[in-house]
Amino acid sequence: MNTNTQTSPSHLADAPAEDRLAFAISEVARQFPDRTAIVAGAGGDSSRTIDYATLTAAITKLEATLDTVRPVGIVARAKRVESLVVIAAACGRQHVPVAFLAEDSRDLSGELRDWVTIDDSLSIAAEPGAQRREFEAVATHVVVATSGTSGPPKLVEHSWDSLLAAARLAEQWHGLGWILVYDSTRWAGIQVWLQSLLTGGRLVVPASRDPDAVLRAILDEQATVLPATPTLLRRLLTSGDRSLLAQARLDRITLGGEAAEGPLLEQARAAFPGAKITQVYATTELGEVFRVTDGLAGFPSNWLGRSLAGGARLGMRRDGELLVQLSRDTAEVATGDLVEKRGDRYEFTGRRSDVIVVGGAKVFPRRVEELLRGVPGIADARVYGMPSAITGELVAAEAVLVDPLPAQSSPESIRAAALTACRSGLEPQSVPRILDIVRKIATNPAGKVPRRPA
């Protein structure tokens, strides 16, 4: 149910970028103090609810501490999303740099010398170390770690302007229920909780990423907006309880972090016929580059070589790697994402780092996965490279079977059919040499499919 706030989007936009989160939360608290801001552990046995007044009080208290201590910067080590929100809002309004480090990037904190750590207690040690002079010219910024999809995580610095650049403040975005299945310390997760709370929404955090827990959270809290990776959406559609899935109603689905193939988009339209499906191309380093709203895989071919809304310009290397130039004043950036022209569109074929090289021949995991998912009885698949002393690498795969299995089928017969389909539809080097039947496909902390063996 959309219960719009009375906060003027233009009024919010007039505030300095670093003040906007605290300003938006306090304005909602002033008008509707009991309104739910966050439901944590939704869909589980021990959910907790945090209202806007409680958030505002915590922000005000932390601001007073920051104003007294004046730390060089803050490293957010909190595990609760409400604590991360409080830290972000207070640091922004007090012009204190803040860093969000996911679990797999905690060892990077050594690069943030003299910064103070804050956990869920929201307290600061009495002697934090180095302090800022009150009027020292230190640029207010936010540090976020990359997901490590194409290498070890690294720290990326953003201004508050770039962090909030993708936020939608128009009236139709106000008062919505947002599902948070992303890691709340990574770029995509931060974008979700910022968007929800900037617009007086209700942030719904499921008890886990288990498909049934997510579906129960959607139903219990009447959430209508699902931002997710294609991997998490696919798991919801193929492994979620059928009765829960039939009851769920979504108005918007926003996909990011990975490319979404055509069959998945069709499945999503069938399951949620009333939902608008948007694909967002964004990276931690670049922020949001473009959105695709036509419901088709990839992006229109005529976008290449021209300026898009927002000023970004797309290019391509000879080998198909997508290049992005954010503005005329910035250099082209190689994204690591590979694209291929198919008809009047460019579709993503994978990341350069995902390519499996078998005896010198390149294999694109996504292509093999798409074929496997088309085999009757297979709900999902993961393809990855395994080291080989003979060929350098070999192709390995995991498959999740549908439940229940088709009549007259067994795991062994489906596995055999999958290998037969691969041999007839793929080049010899692309045929999996290992095909394991598993209960579920593992995902990394960013909600994406890992392409290398654990």
N, C-alpha and C positions, 0 to 999 in steps of 0.2 A: 504494500500500500504506500503510495507516494504522499508523504506529509511534508510538503515544502516548507522550508524555513522562510522567514521574512527578511533575512539578510540579503541585501542587494548585491548581486554579483559584481556590478560596477564598483560599488563601495569597497568590496574585498579586493578587486583588481587595483584599486587606487593605493592600497597599503603597500609598503615596501615588501618585496618578495620574501625576505627572511622573517617578516612579521605575520605573514598571512595565515599560517597554520594555527598559531596561538590566537590570532584575532578571530578566525572563523569559529574555533571551538568555544571561545569565551562568549561570542555573540549568540550562538545557539544556547549555551548555558544560561545566558541572561534572559532569553525569551522562553526557553523550554528546558528548565534545569533537570527535569526527570527523564528527558528523552534518552533512549538507549543509544550509546555511541558504539560500544563494542560488546559482542557476545563471544566469549572465548570458550573453547571446549564444546562448541555446539554439535549436536548429534550424538553426544556421549552421555555418560551417567552423571557427570559433575561439571556442568557448564556454569559459567559465572558471567554476570552482566555488569557493565560499567557505564554509568550515565555521563552526560556532558558536564554536569556540575562537578562530579568527582574528578574528571579529567582536568577541568579548569583549576580546581583547588590544588591539585598536584603540580600543575604547571607553574602556578603562582609561587608555591613553596620552593620549587627548584630554582626558579628565576631569582628569588631572594638570595639563595645560597650562591648561585653563580655570580651575582652582583657583588657579593662579599668576597668570594675567593678569587675571582677573575682568572680562571685557569687559561693556559695557552690553548688548550683544546680538550675535547671530551671524546673518549672512546666508549661507545655504547656496548656494554656487555650483557645487557638485559635479555632475558628469554621470553618475557611476556610482551605481547605486542603493545599493550597499553603503556608499558614503561618506555618502550621505544618511541611512542607517540609523544609522551611527556618530555622525554629528553630532546627530541627534535624540535618541538615547539618552544621549549624554554631556551635552548641554545640559539635558535633562530632569532628570537626577540632580544636576547642578550648579546647577540653578535659574537657568539662563541663558536668556533669551528667544531664540527662533530663528525665522527667516523662510525660507520656501521660495518662491523666485520662478522661475516658468517663463520660458522664453526670451522670450516676448512681453510679459513684465511686468518685465523687468530695469530699465527706466527708472524704475520706481517705487521703486528702492532709495534714491533721494534723500530719501524720506520717513522713512527709518530712520537718522536722524542719529547719528553716532558709533558705529554698529554695525560690527563687524568681519566681513570676508568670509573664508570658508573654502572652498577648492576641494578637488579630489580628493587633494591632498597632505596634507590634514588638519593643516596647520601654520598657526600664527598668527604674524604679523609681530611682531618684538621690541618695536616701539612702536605698539601698536594705537590709541592715542588715548585717549579717555575711558575711565575705569574705574569699576566699581561699588565702593562701600565694602562691606566684607565682610558687614555686617549691615544693609545698606540695604534698606528694605521695597519691593522691586520685585516686582510680581505676575509669576509665571512664566507665560509665554504663548507661543503659536505663531501666527505670521502666515502666511497663505496668500493667494495672489492668485486672484481669480475667473477663470473661463474666458474672459470677454469675449463670451459668447454674445449678450448683449443690449446690448452697449456696450463701451467700453474697459475693460480689466482694472482692478481696484481691489484694495487690500489689505483683508483681513478678519482681525480678531484673534479667536483662540479660546483658551480655557483648555485645559489638558491633559484636564480632565474632559470637556469637550465634544468634544474631538478623539477620545477613546476611548469615547465614549458608545455607539457602534454596535458595538463589538467583541464578538464572541461567544466566551466563555471556557469554555463547557460542554465536557465531555469529548469529545463527538462531533465537535467542531471541531479537535481536536488532531492534529498530525502529518500534515496534508493537503498536497497539492501544489497551489499556487496559480499560475495564469498571470497575469502582469502585462502587459497591453496598454495600460493607461492611462499617461499621462504621470506619471512618479513624483514630480513636484514639485507636482502639482495635488491637490485634495481627494480625488477618487476614487482616484487612484494611491496617495496616502499611506494611505488607508484599507485598501487591499489589502496593502501591505507591513507595515503595523502588525498587521493581523489574522493574517497568516501567521506573523510572528516572535513575536508574543505567545503563540502556541499551538504553538511548536516545529515549525512547518511548513517546507516547502521552497518558496521563492519562485522561480518559473521565469520568466525575462525573455527572450522571444523575440528573435532577432537583428533582427527588424523586424516591422512590422504586416502584412507581406505574408501573405495567407491560408495559403500553403503553408508559410511559415516558422513561423507559429503552430501549424499542425497537426503539423509535424515536432517542434516543441518539446513539444507535448502527448504525442505518442507516445514520443519519446526519453526524456522525464523522467517519464512516467506521471503527469502532472498530472491532477487530477480536478475542479478547481474553476476555472471560467472567469467572472470578472467582466468585463463589457464593455458598451459602448454598443450599442444595437440596430443602429446602422450597421455596427459592426465585426463583430457576429454575422452580419448579413445578408451581408456580404462573404465571411465564412468559408463560409457555406452555399451561396452562389451562384457564387463564383469559386475556391474551394479545390479542389485536386486530388481527384477523386472517390474514388480508391483510398485516399488518406490519410484522407479524411473517413469512409470506411466502417470504418476501423480505430480511429478515435478513440473513447474512452469517457470520458464525463464523468458525475460524480455530481451536480454542482450547476452551474447557470448563474445568475448574478446580473446583471440588466440595470439600467442606470441612465444618467443624463445626458440621456436623450431618452425619449419615449414609445414603447412597442412596440405595433405594431398586431397585430390578431388573426392575419392570415396568417403573419406572421413567427413568432409563438408556435407556430402549427401546424407550420411548417417545422422549428422547433427540436425540437419533440416527436418528429417523424418521424425526424430525424437522430440524436437522442440520447434514445431512449425511456426510458432508465433515469435520466435527469437530473431533479432537482427544479429548476423554474424559478421564480425569485423576481424581482420587479420592485421596485426601491428608488426611492422618491422622496426626493431629498436635494438640497440646494444648499450651496455653499461658505459662504454666510451663515448658514443655518439648521441645517446638519448634516442628519442623517437625520430625516425627518418620519414616513414610514410605509413598510410593506412590503406587497406584494400577492403571495400565494402560491397563488392558485387557478388560475393559468395562463391567465386571461382578461385582455383588454385593459382598461385603465382601473382603476377601483375601484368597489366597491358603492355604490349611490346612498344607502343608509342611513348611510353614513359621514359625510355632509354634516350639519353642525350638531351633531355629538356628539363627545365626547372619545374619542380612540383610545388604544390601548396606548401608554404613554409620556407621555400627557397632552396631546398636540397636538389641536387642534380645527380642522376644516376649514370654510370658508365660501366664498361665491361672490358676486361682484358681478353686477349685472344684465346686463353684457355677457359674462358667462361666465368672467371671470378668477378663478382660484383664490386664496383667501385662507387664510393659515395663522396660527394663534395657538398658539405653542408651549406656553404655560401660562396660567393665569388671571392671572398677574402680568405678562404681556407683552402688547404691543399686536399687533393683526392686521397681518400683512405681506402686501402684494400681491406675488405670485410672478412675474407676467408670463406665466404659463401659462394657456391658455384651455381650458375643458372644456365638454362638451356632453352632455346626458342622452340615452342611447340604451337604451331598455328599462329594466332595473333597474340600470344602471351609468352612471357618468360616464366618458367617454373623452376623452382629450386631443386637441385639434384643432390645437395648435401654440402657439407663443409669440406674444405680442402684437407683438413686434418683427419677427416673420417675416411678418406679414400683408402681402400685396401689394395696394396700392390702385390699381385701374385705373379711371380716370375717375370716381372717387368710390365705386366698388363694391369690397368686400373680397373677396380671394381667399386661401384657406388652402392653402399649398403641400402640406401632408400629404395633403389630399384628392386633389389632382391626382396626386401620387406614387403613392398607392394604386391609382388607376385605371390608371396607366401600367404598374405592376408586374403587373397582371392581364392585360396584353396578351401573347399567346403570342410568345415570342422575346425578351422583355425580362426581364433578371435584376434590374436595379436602376435607380433613377431619382432625379434631383435636380431640384427645381423652385425657382426663385428669381426675384426681381424685378430688372428692368432699367429704368434711367431712360428716360423717353419725353417728348419735348417736347410731345406732343399729349395723352396720357392721364395723364401724371405717372409712371406705371410701366406696364410690360407684363410678361406672364408668359413666362419662358424656362425651358427644361428640357434636361437631359442624360439620356441613356439608355445603359445598358450591356446589350449583347446576350448571350444565352446562348451557350455554346460546347460542342458544335457547334450551329449554327443548325438549326431544324426543317427537315425536307425541303421542298423547293420554295419555300424562303424566301430572301430576300436582305435586307441592311440597308435597302435602299430600300423594299422591300415592307413590312417591319416598321414602319418609320418612318411610312409612309402609313397602315397599319392603326392605329397609335397615335393619329395625328391624327384619324382617323375616329372612333375610340372616344371621344376627348375631345369632339369636336363633338356626338356623340349623348348623352354622359353628363354633360356639364358645361354651366354657363351660358356664354354667349358670352365674357364677360370672363375666364373661367378657362382657356380654350383656349390652350395655348402658341403664341406667335407665332414662337418660335424653338425648335427641337427638334434638338439635336445628338446624334449617336451618338459615344460616347467609349469608351475602353478601360476606364476605372475612374472612380469618383466620388471626387473629392478630399475629404479630411477635414481639419479644423483640428487643431492640436496636442492638443486635448482629445478627439479621436476622434469629433467630431460633424460633421454636414453643414453647411457654411456656406450662408447663405441670401442672400448678396449677391455680385455678381460680384467676382472677384479684382482 
